[in-house]
């Protein structure tokens, strides 16, 4: 071959050679780690699906297929990311090491399939699979398989685009998005074929989510997996993880955040923007300890109820930062002063559970976006904590590192009941304790509310079904004890996973808002609910017996620190539950209510945890 021809050929081959040859060790680390997570997700999702479909349960600890996939992931990271300098240089975190990066990716590899399985099969306990007909079994099999394939395809496509950009090559974001959109369309067609939308095995009838929304939730998971896999997700806009539009507030100071509806989908009852308050833990305190407060404020269902409320109950930007009780910054009152605080104002009159529909009455319009607002706030919190932990912790961002108290008063207590599963199963904040205060949610009025707001017809439908726990979709799941009982099989997966129900036994507000005719009727219903759920896994009660009507305990300095049940205050009871979550006992008093409130019956069971 002539020398000139040979040189030309070598020049052409060199130009066509992969740019990876010129990558830095940090870039090679990032590329290998990202690809390893995609491969691991594919393998673990397949194993997880098979375990659920074959046994009705998640894969047992130490499952061979899962362990092998996680081991391969860890081995790849340790080999390709030779030093902490490589990991940190790739942008994963200022203190992260190859070992902690492997652990972080391992959580994502095991966790994303677990989230998908919970959504697909009726919670971690696979309630929908239990007793499923062959047609339903096939539907759920197809849906979970196609969603897993979409997640993996998205992660691989996005990873490839990021890797090209980081290597100095062109990342065609539009082309990447189009390819993923085609994969989504293909997945939707296969799911609809196995789960006919007009039939009894329609996906929304089985798990509360239609095909489009089901795949959209899978897409959200994929974007977070990409953000986890890469130290720097540029040039992609993932909507998950560190990014300029999620500002990191100063430590130890209350900051109000107003969410842009065009980005977050949020809205208040009067159409104004939704806003919440955040206070990152002070310098020197772990930011991953979080206390969340959902504000109360009743609920309006019918036009006459809504028109009688002050305008302030339909907007959030005018709410001040919270104070009092467990949200106090006085350490003599609250043990949470060094924790990260999140306060969610209440502006939708839908007990923090509206799915984004609008109640259009002749004289007033009310936008029901409670669950949308709450979940957007939780995602914003995630994306604030992500870079904060990456900068301050060797573990970096990991959802399983958070310790969360998820609490609310009155309507906020209802909201805690209805949204708890989202924190546990979707966000994977697995060390979260739910504390509904004065949101017992008992009675026929609550059950009727559940049936009314599940629908989509204005003005009464709130569209809550896609936001409900997939293991409790009937209208009576609006009733607190029924929902909590349905949650029992998925509680205590970690010691912290439990409901700590807090309420006085005489409560005029709960009596009226849940449509009981008198105090005695509501108190009797509360006492019966306690006895019906007493001793169930993950359900505990703090029920003082003051004969004076009292509504809410957590946000009052006096009631939080001095109102007693079983000889202790609610502050000490919750503190004990956090310190030793496997040793929580009911604190419930009989008191003198039977004498003081005519018509109240004694508890129909023995008091205290069995």
C-alpha positions, -999 to +999 in steps of 0.1 A: +000+000+000+014+034-009+027+055+020+003+084+012-027+060+011-016+044+044-012+078+061-046+089+049-062+057+062-046+061+096-057+097+097-093+086+090-092+059+116-078+083+142-106+108+134-132+081+138-117+067+170-138+071+202-132+103+221-130+081+253-093+076+246-087+112+257-110+111+288-096+120+322-096+094+349-126+112+365-145+112+333-138+075+328-150+069+363-183+088+357-190+070+324-183+035+339-203+042+370-233+055+351-233+026+327-229+001+356-260+015+372-280+011+340-270-025+337-277-031+374-312-016+371-320-038+342-310-070+361-325-061+395-358-049+380-361-083+361-353-102+393-377-081+414-406-086+389-401-124+389-400-126+427-433-107+430-450-126+402-438-160+413-442-156+451-463-125+457-434-110+477-403-090+472-371-109+466-357-122+500-325-106+514-295-121+498-314-132+466-287-146+443-296-126+412-299-093+431-267-098+451-248-107+419-261-075+401-252-053+431-218-070+434-210-064+398-220-028+401-197-023+432-168-041+415-171-019+384-171+012+404-141+001+426-122-008+394-130+022+372-130+048+400-096+041+414-095+069+440-115+095+459-100+121+436-115+104+406-149+103+422-148+138+435-134+151+402-164+136+384-186+158+405-203+132+428-195+149+460-167+168+478-161+139+503-172+109+484-150+078+479-153+049+455-168+028+483-195+054+491-202+060+454-208+022+450-231+023+480-251+052+466-255+036+432-264+004+449-293+021+468-306+034+435-302+000+418-322-018+445-345+011+453-359+021+419-371-014+412-387-015+447-405+017+440-417+004+406-429-028+422-448-010+449-465+011+423-472-018+400-484-045+424-503-027+451-476-016+475-446-036+488-471-061+501-484-067+465-520-063+476-533-063+440-514-094+431-530-114+459-557-135+444-553-118+410-570-136+380-547-147+352-557-117+331-548-093+359-516-111+366-506-108+329-516-071+329-494-063+359-466-084+346-466-065+313-470-031+329-441-036+353-419-051+326-425-023+301-420+004+327-387-012+338-376-013+302-385+023+298-365+033+329-335+014+316-338+028+281-341+063+295-311+059+318-290+045+290-300+071+265-294+100+289-262+085+302-249+083+266-259+119+259-241+131+290-210+110+283-207+125+248-210+160+261-185+154+288-161+140+262-163+172+242-186+157+216-222+168+206-251+156+227-282+160+207-307+164+235-337+167+211-327+134+194-322+117+228-356+129+240-373+118+208-358+083+211-371+080+247-405+093+236-407+066+210-399+040+236-426+054+259-452+052+231-442+016+224-445+007+261-479+023+263-492+003+234-481-030+249-495-021+283-529-011+268-530-043+249-525-063+281-546-040+303-575-028+280-584+007+292-621+000+289-620-033+307-621-045+342-583-049+342-577-014+331-546-002+349-563+027+366-589+004+381-562-019+395-536+005+409-552+039+405-530+050+376-538+051+339-511+040+315-499+075+306-495+086+342-480+052+352-453+056+326-448+093+336-440+082+371-415+056+357-400+084+337-395+105+369-377+076+384-354+073+354-345+110+356-335+107+392-315+075+385-296+095+358-290+123+383-277+097+407-255+080+381-237+111+369-217+136+388-228+163+365-260+158+344-253+186+320-264+193+293-297+175+303-324+192+323-336+163+344-359+179+369-343+159+397-312+165+416-289+196+418-297+224+394-297+262+394-334+267+396-335+249+431-317+275+453-299+263+484-311+285+513-288+298+541-284+274+570-305+280+601-328+306+586-364+305+575-368+311+538-401+312+518-400+294+485-427+302+458-431+275+432-435+283+396-466+265+384-452+260+349-423+240+363-439+223+393-476+221+384-486+236+418-514+260+425-535+274+454-572+274+457-577+309+443-553+302+414-523+320+431-488+304+433-481+279+460-454+287+485-438+269+514-412+276+541-379+258+546-352+261+573-321+241+567-305+227+598-279+251+613-243+247+604-228+217+622-261+199+624-271+170+601-294+185+574-308+150+567-329+151+599-361+166+588-394+176+605-423+184+582-455+202+592-487+202+572-509+231+582-545+227+591-575+248+582-606+227+577-621+216+543-648+229+521-667+205+498-698+224+488-703+259+475-719+272+507-690+260+527-664+275+504-680+309+500-681+313+538-643+311+542-619+340+544-597+345+513-566+338+532-575+301+533-571+299+495-536+314+493-502+304+506-478+333+500-493+353+530-486+325+555-457+334+580-430+310+590-444+286+616-437+287+654-449+269+685-447+234+698-426+210+678-419+238+652-405+261+679-369+272+677-367+273+715-348+242+726-366+243+760-398+235+741-388+215+710-361+189+705-361+196+668-345+230+668-313+217+651-333+198+624-342+209+589-378+223+590-404+223+563-437+240+567-465+235+541-493+261+542-528+249+533-546+268+506-567+242+487-594+231+512-588+195+502-569+181+532-537+182+512-550+156+488-564+172+457-551+158+424-551+190+404-588+194+395-610+225+399-643+228+417-663+253+397-693+267+415-715+295+404-701+319+430-666+306+436-638+285+420-615+264+441-585+246+427-578+213+444-541+208+442-532+197+477-514+165+468-497+181+439-484+209+461-473+185+488-454+162+465-437+191+446-426+205+480-411+171+489-393+169+456-380+204+461-367+194+496-350+164+480-333+186+455-321+210+482-307+183+504-290+165+475-262+191+469-261+200+505-253+164+515-230+160+485-210+189+499-209+178+536-212+140+538-190+112+525-222+093+517-235+122+496-272+122+488-290+090+496-327+089+503-323+061+528-301+084+550-329+108+558-346+106+592-380+123+588-409+132+611-439+137+588-466+155+608-496+178+605-525+191+624-562+188+617-566+189+579-528+185+579-532+153+599-556+140+573-529+149+547-503+129+566-525+098+565-531+101+528-496+110+516-474+089+539-470+061+513-455+086+488-426+094+512-420+057+519-424+041+485-418+068+459-392+090+475-378+060+495-374+081+527-377+048+545-369+062+580-400+083+581-425+084+610-460+097+604-476+118+632-512+128+623-524+153+649-562+156+654-568+139+620-583+106+632-607+107+602-635+084+615-671+082+606-696+080+578-690+116+568-654+109+560-663+077+541-688+098+520-661+123+514-639+096+500-664+085+475-672+121+465-637+133+458-623+103+440-641+113+409-632+138+382-665+155+377-667+192+387-675+206+412-671+177+437-644+155+422-608+162+434-591+136+412-574+119+442-573+084+429-539+086+412-524+099+445-539+072+467-519+043+481-522+016+455-531-009+482-561+011+494-582+025+465-618+020+477-637+051+488-637+039+525-599+044+524-605+080+533-613+067+568-581+069+588-583+035+606-592+017+574-563+032+555-539+026+584-550-010+587-544-015+550-510+000+555-500-025+582-484-051+559-460-025+546-452-008+579-421-014+601-399-024+571-376-001+591-383+005+628-393+041+621-422+032+597-453+037+619-483+060+625-482+079+658-518+090+661-522+121+684-556+135+695-575+146+725-606+124+730-630+154+732-626+176+701-654+198+689-636+206+656-632+170+646-668+164+656-682+191+634-659+188+604-665+151+601-703+156+604-710+139+638-741+151+656-724+157+689-692+153+709-702+120+725-708+104+691-674+113+678-656+103+710-673+069+710-662+065+673-626+074+683-626+050+711-640+022+689-614+030+662-587+027+689-599-007+700-602-019+664-566-011+656-550-015+690-518-034+688-516-036+651-481-034+636-470+002+632-501+018+646-498+036+680-519+062+699-514+091+722-549+100+735-553+124+765-586+124+782-593+161+788-630+167+791-625+202+778-626+202+740-591+205+726-581+205+689-544+199+679-515+193+703-483+196+683-481+233+675-491+246+709-462+252+734-485+244+763-503+213+750-472+199+734-453+200+766-479+196+794-510+178+782-505+143+795-516+108+786-502+079+805-484+104+827-462+118+799-466+147+775-467+142+737-433+157+734-417+130+755-438+103+738-426+113+703-391+117+715-392+082+729-406+069+696-377+085+677-351+073+701-364+037+703-390+031+676-394-005+684-405+002+719-434+026+715-465+020+737-499+035+735-506+062+760-544+063+764-564+075+794-600+067+803-603+098+824-636+112+835-651+118+801-679+093+806-691+114+836-683+148+821-697+143+786-731+126+786-734+098+761-697+088+760-692+051+767-661+036+783-635+022+760-647-012+748-612-028+752-583-029+775-561+002+772-525+002+763-504-017+738-508-055+741 
